[in-house]
Amino acid sequence: SDIGSQKDRVVTEEEWLQKWELGNIGFHKEQGHPLLLKYLDVLLSGRSGLRIFFPLCGKAVEMKWLADMGHSVVGVEVSEQALKEFFAEHSLPYSEEPVPEISGAKKLQSTSGNISLYCCSIYDLSSSIVGKFDGFWDRGALVAVNPRDRQRYVSLMINLMEKNSSYLLVTVSYDPNKHKGPPFYVPESEIKSLFG
């Protein structure tokens, strides 16, 4: 598949942290994503009390929304600022604790217990730390992952899946020779080969 000049593009952790510090977060949607509303039934499949994973969650408003519906939400994000803004903007009290298995990582958990956000690299997570999930809302993660890391990322997502989990994925389609990303272009053929 031709992803043009993006194949070797690398966005560092520092660059992502800087985007948050400078408020350069055009990827954040204040009102939540319309596609989640549209396909919510697919994600939930009539089930309640699901564990739902938000990879590279930022301060996604959908986390609060799904938690209010009775689901348990777990997110991971490298920017502590993003996670603290999430709790502040929803006036949610939370506690903070280290994650013993991951050096320097923190878990910010809502006092109600149904939202747990990990501040670390997504690649430091494993099912032994966060468990497995019934649902995934990947609305800006796969397209933000450096192209060379996609296989590693998808392998982790598959490792975190329960047997009957639903995975909602949002990608963007454009000519990869005209935009360097992120968001990166991930052709449908590559999505099929990555997820199998």
C-alpha positions as CSV (number, residue, x, y, z in Angstrom):
1,S,0.0,0.0,0.0
2,D,1.3,3.4,-0.9
3,I,1.4,5.8,2.1
4,G,3.7,8.1,0.2
5,S,6.3,10.0,2.2
6,Q,4.6,9.2,5.5
7,K,6.2,5.8,5.8
8,D,9.2,7.1,7.8
9,R,7.5,10.0,9.6
10,V,8.0,10.0,13.3
11,V,6.3,12.2,15.8
12,T,8.0,12.1,19.2
13,E,6.4,12.0,22.6
14,E,7.9,15.5,23.2
15,E,6.0,16.8,20.1
16,W,2.7,15.5,21.5
17,L,3.4,17.0,24.9
18,Q,4.1,20.3,23.2
19,K,0.9,20.2,21.3
20,W,-1.0,20.0,24.6
21,E,1.1,22.7,26.2
22,L,0.5,25.1,23.4
23,G,-3.1,24.2,23.1
24,N,-2.5,23.0,19.5
25,I,-5.2,20.3,19.9
26,G,-7.4,20.6,16.8
27,F,-8.0,16.9,17.1
28,H,-10.0,17.4,20.3
29,K,-13.8,17.5,19.8
30,E,-15.6,19.5,22.5
31,Q,-19.0,18.0,21.6
32,G,-17.8,14.4,21.2
33,H,-17.5,12.6,18.0
34,P,-20.7,12.2,15.8
35,L,-19.6,8.8,14.6
36,L,-19.6,7.4,18.1
37,L,-23.2,8.5,18.5
38,K,-24.0,7.0,15.1
39,Y,-22.4,3.6,15.8
40,L,-22.9,3.4,19.6
41,D,-25.2,0.4,19.1
42,V,-22.4,-1.4,17.3
43,L,-20.0,-0.7,20.1
44,L,-22.4,-1.8,22.9
45,S,-24.3,-4.6,21.1
46,G,-27.1,-4.2,23.7
47,R,-24.7,-4.9,26.5
48,S,-24.4,-2.9,29.7
49,G,-21.6,-2.5,32.2
50,L,-18.8,-2.9,29.6
51,R,-15.1,-2.1,30.0
52,I,-14.3,0.4,27.3
53,F,-10.8,1.3,26.2
54,F,-9.7,4.7,24.9
55,P,-6.2,4.5,23.4
56,L,-4.4,7.9,23.2
57,C,-7.5,9.3,24.9
58,G,-6.5,13.0,25.3
59,K,-9.4,14.6,27.2
60,A,-12.1,12.9,25.1
61,V,-15.6,14.0,26.4
62,E,-16.9,10.6,25.4
63,M,-15.2,9.0,28.4
64,K,-17.5,10.8,30.8
65,W,-20.5,10.2,28.6
66,L,-19.9,6.4,28.5
67,A,-19.1,6.3,32.2
68,D,-22.4,8.1,32.9
69,M,-24.1,5.3,31.0
70,G,-22.7,2.8,33.5
71,H,-19.7,1.6,31.6
72,S,-16.2,1.4,33.0
73,V,-13.7,3.5,31.0
74,V,-10.0,3.1,30.8
75,G,-7.8,5.5,28.8
76,V,-4.1,6.0,28.2
77,E,-2.4,9.2,27.3
78,V,1.1,10.5,27.4
79,S,0.1,14.0,28.4
80,E,-0.7,14.4,32.1
81,Q,-2.0,17.9,31.3
82,A,-4.7,16.4,29.0
83,L,-5.8,14.0,31.7
84,K,-6.0,16.7,34.4
85,E,-7.9,18.9,32.0
86,F,-10.4,16.1,31.5
87,F,-11.2,15.8,35.2
88,A,-11.2,19.6,35.7
89,E,-13.6,20.3,32.7
90,H,-16.1,17.7,34.0
91,S,-15.7,18.7,37.6
92,L,-14.8,15.1,38.5
93,P,-12.8,14.5,41.7
94,Y,-10.0,12.0,41.2
95,S,-7.1,10.4,43.0
96,E,-3.6,9.8,41.6
97,E,-1.4,6.8,42.2
98,P,1.8,5.4,40.7
99,V,1.6,2.3,38.5
100,P,4.1,-0.1,40.1
101,E,4.8,-2.0,36.9
102,I,5.6,1.1,34.8
103,S,8.4,3.4,35.9
104,G,7.2,7.0,36.1
105,A,3.6,6.2,35.1
106,K,0.6,7.4,37.0
107,K,-3.0,6.3,37.2
108,L,-5.6,9.1,37.6
109,Q,-8.9,7.5,38.8
110,S,-12.2,9.2,39.3
111,T,-13.5,9.0,42.9
112,S,-16.5,7.1,41.6
113,G,-14.0,4.5,40.3
114,N,-15.5,4.1,36.8
115,I,-12.9,6.2,34.9
116,S,-9.2,5.2,35.1
117,L,-6.7,7.1,33.0
118,Y,-3.1,6.0,32.7
119,C,-0.4,8.6,32.0
120,C,2.3,6.8,30.2
121,S,3.3,5.5,26.8
122,I,0.7,3.2,25.4
123,Y,3.4,0.7,24.6
124,D,4.1,0.3,28.4
125,L,0.6,-1.1,28.9
126,S,-0.3,-4.8,28.9
127,S,-3.4,-6.8,29.8
128,S,-1.7,-7.8,33.0
129,I,-1.8,-4.1,34.1
130,V,-5.1,-2.9,32.6
131,G,-7.1,-6.1,32.0
132,K,-9.1,-6.8,28.8
133,F,-11.9,-4.8,27.2
134,D,-15.3,-5.4,25.7
135,G,-15.2,-2.2,23.6
136,F,-12.6,0.1,22.0
137,W,-13.1,3.7,20.7
138,D,-10.2,4.4,18.5
139,R,-11.0,7.7,17.0
140,G,-7.6,9.3,16.8
141,A,-5.1,6.7,17.9
142,L,-4.3,4.4,15.0
143,V,-4.0,7.5,12.8
144,A,-1.7,9.2,15.3
145,V,0.6,6.3,15.8
146,N,3.8,6.5,13.8
147,P,3.4,4.4,10.7
148,R,6.4,2.2,11.6
149,D,4.7,1.4,15.0
150,R,1.3,0.3,13.6
151,Q,1.9,-3.4,13.9
152,R,3.1,-3.0,17.5
153,Y,0.1,-0.9,18.3
154,V,-2.5,-3.2,16.8
155,S,-0.8,-6.3,18.4
156,L,-1.3,-4.5,21.8
157,M,-5.0,-3.7,21.0
158,I,-5.6,-7.4,20.0
159,N,-4.0,-8.5,23.2
160,L,-6.4,-6.2,25.2
161,M,-9.5,-7.6,23.5
162,E,-12.1,-9.8,25.2
163,K,-13.6,-12.6,23.0
164,N,-16.6,-10.6,21.9
165,S,-15.2,-7.1,21.9
166,S,-16.3,-4.4,19.5
167,Y,-13.7,-2.1,18.0
168,L,-14.8,1.2,16.5
169,L,-12.1,2.8,14.4
170,V,-12.1,6.2,12.8
171,T,-9.6,6.9,10.0
172,V,-9.1,9.7,7.5
173,S,-8.7,9.4,3.8
174,Y,-6.6,11.8,1.8
175,D,-3.5,11.8,-0.5
176,P,-0.6,11.0,1.8
177,N,1.8,12.8,-0.6
178,K,0.1,16.1,0.1
179,H,0.0,16.0,4.0
180,K,2.8,14.7,6.2
181,G,0.5,13.7,9.1
182,P,-0.6,13.2,11.8
183,P,-3.4,12.2,11.3
184,F,-1.7,9.6,9.1
185,Y,-3.4,8.0,6.2
186,V,-4.1,4.3,6.9
187,P,-5.5,2.6,3.7
188,E,-8.3,0.1,4.3
189,S,-6.2,-2.7,2.9
190,E,-3.6,-2.1,5.6
191,I,-6.3,-2.0,8.3
192,K,-7.5,-5.4,7.1
193,S,-4.0,-6.8,7.2
194,L,-3.2,-5.3,10.6
195,F,-6.4,-6.5,12.4
196,G,-6.8,-9.7,10.3
